Amino acid sequence: MSKIKSSLVSIGALAKATGFSITHLRRLADEGAIPTQLTPGGQRRFELALVNEALQRRESKKKKNLLTKKSFHKNYDLRNLKEDLVWTEVAKELSLSKASPAWDVAPYAFTEMVNNAIDHSRGDSVQVDVSIDANYWRFHISDDGIGAFKNIRESFGLNHDLEAVGELSKGKRTTAPEAHTGEGIFFTSKLVDIFRISANNFQWVVDNNLEDNSIGPSSTDVGTTVEWNISINTTRRFVEIAQLYSENFEFSKSSPVVKLFEIGVEFVSRSEAKRLLAGLNKFSEITFDYKGVEKVGQGFVDEIYRVWKSQYPSVALKNINASTEVEFMLKRGGG
């Protein structure tokens, strides 16, 4: 890209000067990748020299990523597979540095997700794909089993695979309680930058950068695929996250995401409350996250904050991210 003179121009003129399309430049401006100014009339204007410098930095960063990018791809037979040995192989092949902040998170997340494939998938093999560059460590674990959501549905007697998604946000919900605590997915989803688990044509995505959860359709109809990214400069630490949900070194606090328990944003019935509450009596403190919920009904609130609370009075109940309308209903019902 040639050097361009410094002056304020429209996005159309910028496209001609840089050779990029207007759509691409608009996206870069929205992302904050190139500087922009607004006229009193709300039109975008660009300082050519500043944009040129930003684009050159962006190009240099891409080249650096290409030079440092490495990848690992291998398919494993699940019979007698040991997750710690797989991690050792990956770390050695990619020369992963223990000095990187990402190392504090990566071994735990990786071994927990591979162990899930070994112990829960009912599959025969697992595909492990890991890539690293100057900014991120990216992991992709895919088995050929029955699918995590179907497995949870069958184990807990749920009506639909989609209902299983919410169970994963609770923690301590496992299909093999005699051998597992159910902590792996719960903590991994809170430790990494972006976490995605896809199975049975659904996916649950946790974006910790945006502090958001979502459920959506997925093309994964065979087995379970788990993907996550970790910034090499992550500030998340396993001990710190664990302490948030622990008391006297025991995993005792849960924070279920309420909107994951229903298709939509309205919660009105006692049956919905009962599904949300299933298994939560194992915790001493529960923080219900109402982000994205637009409405709750009297029956839903009463079931949680009067009926269930009377059965488990020692469990502390807290609420976060409730809208004004939801907060009114919660307080009215004793929440």
N, C-alpha and C positions, 0 to 999 in steps of 0.2 A: 504494500500500500504506500503510495507516494505521500510526501509531506504536504500538508495543506495549510493555507494561510489562516491567520486568526481573524475571525469576524463572526458576528451573529448571523445565523442563517436559519431558514425553515428546515423542517425535516425532509422535505423534498429535495432541497439543495444539498443537504447533508448526504442523502442517498446517492446523488450524482457524484459528489466529491469523494466519497469513500468506496463506492461500488457495492455497498450493502443495500438490501431492499428496505423499503419504508417499514414493512412489518417487522423485520429483524431489528432495526434501529429502535422502533417503538418498544419492542420487548426489552431490549437492553436498557432503555431509559426507565421503563417500569421497574426493572430489577435493581436500578441504581448503578448499573455497570458503566454508564456514560453520564456525564453531567448535563443537566438541562435547566432552562429557565422558562418561566411563564410570563407572557405579556399580560397587561391589564385585562385583555379580552380572553385570556385563558389559552392562548396559542403557545405551543412549544417553540423555543428558540435555542440554538446551540452555538457555543463558542468553539470554533473549528479546532484551534490549537489544543484546547483542553480535551476535546473529544478524541483527537488524534493521539494524544498521550495516553488516554485511558484505553484506547483500542490496542496500542502498542504494548501496554502492560498486560492486557488480557491475552495477547498473542504470545508474549514471553512466558506467561504462566502456563498456557496450553503446551508449549514446547517443553517446558520443564516437566510437566506431567507425563508427556510422552516418553521422555528420557528416563523417568523414574518408575514408570508403570511396569508392574510384574503381575503374573497371574499363575494360579494353580488350578488344575482340573483333574479330578480323579473319581472313578466310580468304585464303591466298596461293597463287598458282600456283607450283609448285616449279621450273618452268623458268626458268633464269637468275636465280633468287632469291639475294640476298646477305644472309646472316644479320646482318651488322653494320648494314646499313641498316634491317632490321626492328627491331633493338634500339634504334637511334636514334629510330625512330618511336614505339616503346612508351615509352621514357624521356621523350620530349618530351610525348606525350599525357597521361601520368600525372604529369608534373612530378616524376620521381624525383630525389631529392637525392643528389648525390655525397658530401655530408657524412654520410649515413647509413652505419652500419657494414655494412648489407646491400649497399651498392654494391660493396664489395670482392669479394663473391661473385657477385652477380647477373649482371653482364655476361658473365663467363666461362661460368657454367652455362647461361645463355640461348643464347648464340651457339653453344656446343658442341651443345646439344640440337637447335636448329634446323638446324645444319649436318648433323647425323646424318640428319634427315629429307630434306635436300637430296641428300646423297651416298649414303645407304645404303637408303632406304626402298623405292625403285623405285615410288614413288607419283606422283600428279599434283598433289596439293595438301596444304597443311598449315593447320590451324586453330590460331591463337594466342589464348589467353585469359589475361589477367593481371589480378589484382585486388589492391588494397592497402588497408590500413586503419591504425589507430593502432599495430598490433602486428606485422603480417606483410605480406610481399610473397609472393603466391601465383601460381605459374605452371602453365600447362596447355598442352602442345604435343601435337597429335594429327594424324598423317598418315594417308593412305589406302593405304599400301603393303602389302607382303606380311607384315609383322610382324617385329620384331627377332629373336625367338627362332627363327623358321623360317629367317630369313636366315643367322643364325649356324650353325644346324644344317647347312644345305646347304653353307656355306662350309668348315666344319671336318669334315664327314663324320660327324656325330653321329647317334645312333640315334633321338633323341626331342627335340622342341622343349624339353622341360623341362631337358634336359642343358645347353642353352645358357645358362640362368640363371647357373650357377656360373661360366661363362667370363667373365662381365662383372665378377665380383668380383676377377679376377686383374689386370686392366690389360694393356696391350699386346696385346690380342686384338681384332683388327679385320678386317672383311671386305674392306677396301681398304688393305692394308699399303703400297702404293706411294704413297698420298696421305695416310694417317692413321697416328697413333702408337697409337691405342687407349686414350688417356688420358682422353678426355672424360667418359664415364660413370663411370669409376673415381673420378676426382677430384670430379666433381659429387656423387656419392653420399656422399662423405665431408665435403663442404663445407656442405651444407644441413642443415636440421633434420630434415625427413622427405622421403624420396625414394621415388617409386613409378614403376616402368616396367611397363606392361601390354601384352601382345600374345599372339596365338595361344592365348587362353583361360587364360593364366597371368599372374601378377604377382610381381614381386620388390619387396619393401618394405624400405627401410633407415630405421630410426628412430635417429638419432644422439643424441637426447635420452635414450633408453633403452639405447643401445649394443646394438641388436639387429637381426637380419636375419630375414626370413621369406619363404617361398614359398607362394602360395596360388592358388586358382582366380580367374579374372577373366572378366567378360562381354565383354571386348574380343576380338573375333574377326576384325576387319578393321583392318589397319594397326597402328601403335604409338602408345600414349599415354604421355607422360612428365609426371609432376606432381611439384612440389616446393614446400616452404614455406621461407622465410627470415625469421627474427625480425629486426625492425629494430634490435634490440640484440644481434645475434649477436656472439659473441667469436671466431668462426672467421675465420681469415685465409688467403687462398690461399697466400701465401708460406710461412706456417708449416706448413700441411698438405703442401705440395709438398716442403718440406725433410725431412719425416718419411720420405718415400719416395724421396729423391734422394741421390746421392753425386756430388760434383764437378759439380753442376748437371745431372746426368742422372738420369732416372727409372729407378732401378735396384733398388728394393725393393718387394716385393709382399706383400699380406696376404690370401690367399684364405680365404674362410669355408667351412670344411670341410663343414658340414651342408648347404650349397647344392648339393652334388654327388650327393645321393641323396635319394630319397623315404623319409623315416624318419630314424632316429638311430643305426643300426648300420652300421659300415664294416668289412668283414671280408676282402674279396677284393683280389687284385692288380689286377684290371681296374678296380676303383674307384679305386685309387691311381694307376694310369696315366692315367685320365681327369682326376684332380685335378692331376697333374703336367704335363699337356700344355702346352707353351709356356713353362713356368716357367724353363727353362734360359736365358732371356733376361735374368734378373735375377741380381744378385750377392748378394741377401739375401732370404729368404722367411720370413715369419712365419705359420705355420698357426694359424688361430683355431678352436679345438675347442669353442667355446661351443655348448651344445645337443646335443653328441654324447655318447651314453651308452656306446658300446662300439666298440672297434676290434679287428680280428683280427691274428694273427701275420703272415699273408700281406700284408695292407695295410701294416703297419708295416715289414716287411722290404723291401718294394718301394720305399718312400720312403727309409728311413734307411740302407739298405745298398746295394741294387742301384742306385737312381737316384743316390744320393750318391757312389758309386764312379765313376759316369760323369761327374759334374759336381762334383768335389771342391772347386772354388773357390767354390761357392755355399754361403753360410752358411744353415743351417736352424734356425729357432726355433719354439717352441710357446707359445701362450697359452690361457688359459681352459679347460684340460683338467681333467676331473673326476679324482678319486683313482684310479678304475679305469682310465681312459684314460691317465693319467700313468704308472701302473705298466707298462702295456703298451708305451708309448712308450720308457720308460727300458730296459725289458727288451730292446727291439729296437734299442737304440742311439740313440733319438731324444732 
